[in-house]
Amino acid sequence: MLYILVIFVTIGVLDPAQLQATADMPEKLSPITSGGEVTMGLFGLIIMSFAALLAYVSTANAGILAASRDPMAMGKDDLLPRAFGKVSKHGTPWVAILFTSGFMIAVVLFLDLEDFVKTASTLKLILFILANLALIFMRESNIRHYRPKYKAPFYPYMQIFGIIGYGFLIIQMGSIPLLIAGIFILCGLGWYFIYAHGKIKREYALLHVVERVMGEKTTDHLLDEELREILIERDDITEARFQKKLMDPVVLDLDYFVPPQEFAEKVAEPLSKRLNVERDEIFSWLFHRERDSNIIVRKGFAVISFHIKGRKKFEIALVRTKRGALFMEGVAPVNAAFIVVSSADEQNFYLHSLMWLVQIAEITDFENEWLKAKNSDEIRDIVVSSWKNRIAGEFDPKAVEIIEE
């Protein structure tokens, strides 16, 4: 809005002829400065020129840093020599920055600036077209771990309109930018097949769309695994975070047979304080078993989980019932209950935590060690110890099967 208003004022205060730059009057290429001079005299000219210099320095710095991320990432993925992926002790991709800066300097010095700017714009527009196509392929691929936090509205009409609009703008750039952009693309393809092809194995969303349409397996689920790793990093789904939660859970030790209503009341009180939500809300989920709650009951233990309103809310409760507690009809009372409460934005961490808790429960001795624990600290330590044993041991696929049930 600020840019639009500045341009609006500039066009209003300047004569149309002042906006038409000519070869013999290059100063007309700075209309914002000219607008400042018209409205505020010499002071306006100086202050707008200084502002333009600051804007250029910050924009150029950001542009170089942003552009250097591409060769750095390509170096790490073996699409370019590994040297491009090197970073300094401060985390700066110095090789990629030097290469990008040198390339920019060479272009500015030796190429026609207008044609280069148009070529850069054309390549950007092609990138936007590919981004829209990628979104369509990702949506239609039905990849399990494709879970974006933001979903573009008006799909697929917005993306189709964008592709057509960008195509129209590319045509307006002229033939020379299109030719240079085509050379860039051909050079890129040539480099890929000469240098990178065979060094890396990649899988594309388009293959998943083909697999879905043809009904034949054509992928090794590499893309799904890559997306899973992105989700883990994006949503802070780390074992360290889970262990931190296990070190400070809500712990309840009940020395008598607990009916469902009393169990819900006992657990709701401390959880509501930890999560800063109404006690009745937690009680309702535990006692009435709302539609979005889940319960897993196996020999010796139960895992209860549900979502609450809010953001960044996640807690674990460990409950020992020495005389047992009944959670499902037709299933014997259990002495251990793990409760997971989460807000919807923690969905991925919530699902991983359920899997990890089931893995912990599968290797915990509930008949002896659990029942003989002297206090809440020992109860917590038993769970933490089982977690560390789980880390030291092999992954148990049985926990995934239980969660999927």
Secondary structure, DSSP 8 states (H G I E B T S, - for coil): -HHHHHHHHHHHHS-GGGGS-BTTBGGGG-HHHHHHHHHHHHHHHHHHHHHHHHHHHHHHHHHHHHHHHHHHHHHHTTSS-GGGG---TTS--HHHHHHHHHHHHHHHHHS-HHHHHHHHHHHHHHHHHHHHHHHHHHHHHT-TT---SS--SSTTHHHHHHHHHHHHHHHHT-HHHHHHHHHHHHHHHHHIIIIIBTTB----HHHHHHHHHH-S----SHHHHHHHHHHHHHTT--HHHHHHHHHS-EEEEE-S-B-HHHHHHHHHHHHHHHHTS-HHHHHHHHHH--TT-EEEEETTEEEEEEEESSSS-EEEEEEEEEEEE--STTS--EEEEEEEEEEGGGHHHHHHHHHHHHHHHHTS-IIIIIHH--SHHHHHHHHHHHHHHHHHS---HHHHHHHH-
